[in-house]
Amino acid sequence: MLYAFSHTRFAWGLLTLAATSLLATALFFQYVQGLYPCVMCVYQRAALAGVILAGMLGWLAPRNGWTSSLALAGWLAAAVKGFWLAKVHVGYQLNPSPFNQCSSFAEFPDWLALDLWWPALFHPTGDCADASWAWLGFSMPQWLMGIFALLAALAVIFIIVRITGMRRDLAAL
């Protein structure tokens, strides 16, 4: 059942919608609540954008083996990178010091200058050590660690389901 679900546009659309909702929530916090993103926040947004792009790619061709495999790999890579970025960000918040600070400027590669191409979403203006927002005792990057861990775990589950389902299909031949 999960194998068949992993090959549907609905599954990929759900992933894309969930990640897009998270990015929209970040924009709500920035433009409505006045919580300005630091460089680590911007990098985590880029990781979410990677999940969104992977979801869109999977949605385009959910039954094509190569396309959906590339989408799964992109989903997993973006989620793992997002988790790592959120973990580093939590370190800046829990151990603030002049020797443990993030940069004030985004350092995207020249070929992917997101901060220049889309500054409303990727231009950092905040401080990484600022932990002024919390919900249920957890700061935003702590929540994002959990969210990215969940996204990575789901990607791994889908990959395992695809591999084991494929083996069953081959064994049936």
N, C-alpha and C positions, 0 to 999 in steps of 0.2 A: 504494500500500500504506500509506504513512504518512498519506495523506488519510483512508483508511477507519479506520485506528487512532485518529486524532484524534477520531473520532466515537463511540468506544466508552466504555462505563462503565469498562472495565478501565484504559484510559489515565488517565482522571480519578481512578479509585480509586488507581492507582499514585502519582500526584502527591500525593493526599491522604495516603496512607500514608507516603510519603517525608518530607513536611513534618511530619507528626505524629511520626514517629520522631525527627526532629531536635529537635522541641520536647520530647519525652520524654527525649532525651539531655541537653538543657539542665537538665531537672529532676533527672536523675541527678547531674549535676555539682553542682547546688545542694544537694540533700538528702542525697546519699550521700557525695560527695567534699568537701563543705563549701566550695565555691567560690560565694560569694554574688554575685548579679547586680547590676551597676551600672545606672544609668539607661539607658545606651546598650544594654546587654544586654537590658533590658526592652523597649526600643523595637524591637530586632531580633526579639525574641520576638513582638511585635505584628505585625511584617512577616511572620513565619512564619505567624502566625494568619491573616493576610490570604491567604496562599497556600493554607492549609488551607480557608478559606471558599470561595475561588475553585474549588478542586478539588471541594468538596462540591456547589457550584452546578453545575459542569460535569457531575458524576456524576448529578445529578438529571434532567437533560435533555440528554444529549450530542448528540442529533440535532436539537434545536431551535436554529435559527440565532441567534435573539436571545439566548437563555439562554447558549449556549456562547460566543457572541461577548463577552457581558458577563463570563463566567467567564475567558476568555482575557485580556481587558483588565485584569481584577482581578489575575490571576496575574502579568502583566507589571508592572503598577504596584507591587504588593507586593514583587516581586523587585527591581525597580530601587530602590525606597525602602530595602529591606533592604541592598542593596549600598552605597548612599550612607551609611546609618547605620553600617555596618561600617567603611567607609573613614574616616569621622570618628572612630570609636572607635580605629582603628589610630593615627590622629594623636595622640590623647590618650596612647596607650601609648608611642609612639616619641618624643614630644616633651613629656614631663611637665614642668610648671612651674606656679607659682602663677597664671600668667596664661593657662594653657591647661588648664582643668578643666571637667568636665561638672557639671551640677547634681546635687544629692543627692536631689532629688525629681522624680518623674515629672510631666510637664506634659501630661497627656492632656486633650482638650477635655471640658467638663462633660457633654456628651451621650454621651461614650464614656470614662467614668472607670474604665478597666480596673484601675488600681491599687487603687481602692476596691471594685470589684465582685468582683475575683478576685485578692486580695493574694498568695496562695500562688504565683501565676505571674507577676504583674506589679508587685510591690512591690520597688523597688530598695533594697538594703542594702550593696552593695559599692562599690568605688572604680574608676573608669574607667581609671586609669593602671596598675592592678594587672595585671601580665602574668606571674603566677606559674605559669600552666599553658601548656605548649607541647608540640606533637607534631611531630616531623620539622623542628624549628626554626621553626615558625609558631605564633603565639598564636591563641587562639580567634577573635577578630575577623578575623584574617587568613584563617583557614579559612572563616569566614562570608562574607568578601568573595568567595572562590572559589565557595562554594556558591550564593550569591545571583547571581553572574555566570552560573553554569551554569543556574540556574533561569530567569533572564531570557533567556539564549540559547535555551533549549528553548521558552520561550513565543514568542519571535520566530520560531523554526522552525515551530512549530505554526500561527502566524498566517500565515506565508508559504505553508505547505502548504494551509491553508484557502483563501486568496485564489487561488492558482494552480489548485487543484483545482476551485474554484467556477467559475473562468473556463473550464476544460476542460469542465465539466458544461454551462455555458451555450453553449459553442461546439458541443457535440454536439447541441443542440436545433436 
